Structures are given as C-alpha cells and as structure tokens.
Amino acid sequence: MVDDMANKGWQRISLVGVIYYVVRILQVLLSNILYLIPALYISSDKISQRPELLQTIVMVTFALIGLFALLNYYFFQYRLTTQQLEIRSGVFSKKRIDLPFERIQNIEVCEPLYYRPLNYCYLQFDTAGSSAQEAKIVAISLTKATALKAKILAYNEAQRTDESDQETPESGQSEELSAPLEKETTMNLRNIDDLVLHGLSSNRAWIILAGLAPFIDNVGEAVAQFMLRNGINVEQYFAFEGMTWWQIGLTLITVTFTTIFIMSLISVIGSVIVYYNFELSKQGDRYIRRCGLFTVTEVSMRLSRLQVIVRQQDWLDVLFRRSNLRFEQSNANTRVKPGASLTNKILVPSVTIEEAQNLVADAYPTNRLFDIPFQRISPRYLLRNMGLFALPPYLLLIGLFIYHQDTTATLYATAAIVVLVMLMVLRYLRWGYATDDNFIYIRKGCLGVDHYCFARHKMQQLSVRQTPLTKRHQLCSLKLVLASGSYTIPYISEQEAYKLANDSLYRLEKWKASWM
C-alpha cells in the first residue's frame, strides 16, 4: 500500500480533513474570545435593536470558516518517495516541507473524537533539533497511517544496521526494507483506579481550569443562580456579621473542604480524559505509548534517544507508594501542551514500586536508581536559604508588630516562619546525588521527592559555578546539561564536583558513545 502511495505523486488528503480545519479555526476563535468581547460589547446595542443582524453575522462567520477550511483542504498535498516525505500547504502563504525519513525522531498518530467513527487520524512527524512540528498529514486513514509509519521505521532501522555493519549492499538494503518489524510486546497498562490516584496526586485541575478560564465567570454565575432558585443563598454564608468565632471557623472549614473536593474531582476527570486506556509497549528498541479518551494519541521513542528517567512522587504519591515515571528525550520538540500530549516524553502514571523498577531496569539494566545511597549537599545550603528568605522578613515583621503592640500578629508570624523553616529543612534533606560507573543520580523535592537517572555519556556540557561565599567554604554548584535540559547540584564540595566532572569527561572521551 505504501509503495503504491510512493508511485502516485502528489496526493490530496481525504475530504474529512475539512473537519480538522474547521475544528482548528474554532479553537483559534475560542482561544481569542477575550479579545472579541470589547467589540461585541460595543455593538451589543445595535444587535439588540436589530436581531436579524446577529443572525447575519453568525451565518457569515460560519460561511467564512467553511470556505477557509475548504481552501486549506484543497491546497494541502503530500508526496511520498522511497526516502522522504514532501508536503505542500497554505492558502495565502505557501509552505513546502521536504522531510527525509532519517530525520524523523517521533511519529505521533492522533485519533480525534471527530475522526474515530470514520477510522481516520492525523500524523505528526517530529525531528531532532527542531523547535516545532516539522510536518503533519492532517487526514489519513488508519490503515495508510500504520503502513506509512511501518515503512519509515523499517527504513531507519535498515539505515542503522547499514551504519553498524559499515557496508550498504543494494540487495541487502532492499531485503531489510521489506523485512517486517519485530513483534510489539505490552509492558504496562493503567486501569481507572490508577488514573484516579494519578488525578488525586498530580492535581490536573489547573490544566482544565486554564482551558475554561474565558467561561469561568459565566459558569460561576449560572451555578449561583441555580443554587438560589433551589433555596440556597451562597452570599448569606459569608456574611460574618453577628456570627460567633466557631461559626466563622466552621464556614471556612466547609468552604475549604468543598474546594478541595471539587478540585480533586476535576483533577481525576482530567487524568481519565488524558490517560484513558493507557498502554506502554515495546517494539525492538522503541517504546510506544497510546492513550486518550476523546483524542487517542500514539507517541514512540527510541531507546537510544532516551536522555533521562525521572521518578516523580508528590506527597500523596509517597503515601500511596506510587510514582509517575517519565522517559524524556530531546526537549527541542517540546510544545505547550499538557501531560500525554508532549511528544518529547513518555509518562507512565501512578505506577507501583515494582512496576517502576521493572520499567527502569528494561531501559537501563545496570542502573541503581532504587537502591543507591545518596550523598547530601552541604548544610550551608540550608543556612543560606534561612538567612536570605526566612530570617530577614521575620525580623522585619516582628519589629513592626512589636512597635504596634500586636501580640496576635506576632504569634501568627512566628507560626508562619516555623512552617517555612520546616519546609526548608525538608527540602535540604531531600537534596542528594550519587554516581556509579555508568550513571549519575539526583534526588530533590520538598513534600514530595523526585529522582533523576541519566547515563554519563548523555551529557553535553558541564559547568562549575562559585560565588565568593561558596568559594570561601570550598563549595560550588555543578550544572549538567543534557539534550532534555539542565540539572544542577547546589552546594556540593568543590573537590567532589571536579572529581565528578573530570571522571565524566574522561568516560565521554573513552567511550565516544552517541547521545542520540
């Protein structure tokens, strides 16, 4: 099927691609609705006087949306050759993309809700070193998408085999290109219970509330009116005049727990929407993640491109003995999208300790993330934070309250500073680092704790930083730069930092291993 596609020359996408463009245009309009409110407000009087004007505006708007979607569909064409993908698109501003197969890092298969009944999807192709999506085929059948993905993966696998063998015989390459890929095996599945725990611990409510921000006032007003019609006057509960102290306290506690319940419920719903029917599988050296309730996404990642493994635990994860496991690669393709939609990482939500150990061991068989002893940073890190962020504001407030003879405020300030110092102590105790022959490990956090594990040969840059104060005490901060981002170990012994840096650079020169 893919060979037939390669021989057809320039092709248009399916007509169902019009739906994709209509949805995209509506998303842009909704995301900019705040900018349209002033214009609507100014013209509201004219519209109220002439109702037919509103009908005309709505009809013209939908007609323009439909026309622009049809034009985008008409001018979108793609062509598949034996070694690259070519795309032409754009209505007013023409764009052409030539994407060789060997540059493709990820192939994301997305099945939006409006495509799934028709067995269609859209394909996104990411490349190493790009800051955005290189190419996208916005409407293609699942059968063609699967065949195209298999062709590209087989081509890249053949290229890697040829490079390792230092030879490229034409007949051998043809046989490898036609050879089937290895069988895909399932590594991890997540059920609804796991997603509920993930929603409770990760608090995904803010993502949903951010998307609902333009409508939050209208929703709040509608809820208040609904409660008022049913005999519940919310405002009277916050009229504290005439209430005793225990009534005020009970009201605040009720509001607090109600807010926590609503936020937790929204977080759980968000977790289920994003990670529903989660499956992590492996095919050869490639991890594949599929999930999603409304939009099913499929993201793949080659093991050789893995930069760092992160074991993340919020405070509820610590209580539940769960963790979120992240496999991160180059951050060049990071897009501002939540959770599972990021193509530069694979997140496995709410896994048990045993499941996390098995997944990490599969990627890094010789790692010691779960049993290596961590070395703490210098206690001067804690003294620095207390001296800069806790003691000065506390002394300033205490002096002000004593001057005004406000004993209650003094007690509150003292309680607040005690809590702040306890959090600083806990953050200091979380900081730690460790190394072995192959990996570097970092631990940090406060109420929760995060563990980072990455191979030494993945490092691209090392830097040792010192201030006059840290230099005086023979301390420094060690910054390690990878393709996935930078990681800093603060207030580490100067001797330990240079030892770690020199040893890592020596191993990089000795191994000459590729970071990709």
Summary of the structure (lengths in Angstrom):
residues: 516
radius of gyration: 28.4
end to end distance: 31.1
largest distance: 91.3
contacts: 1472
relative contact order: 0.07
helix: 53%
strand: 24%
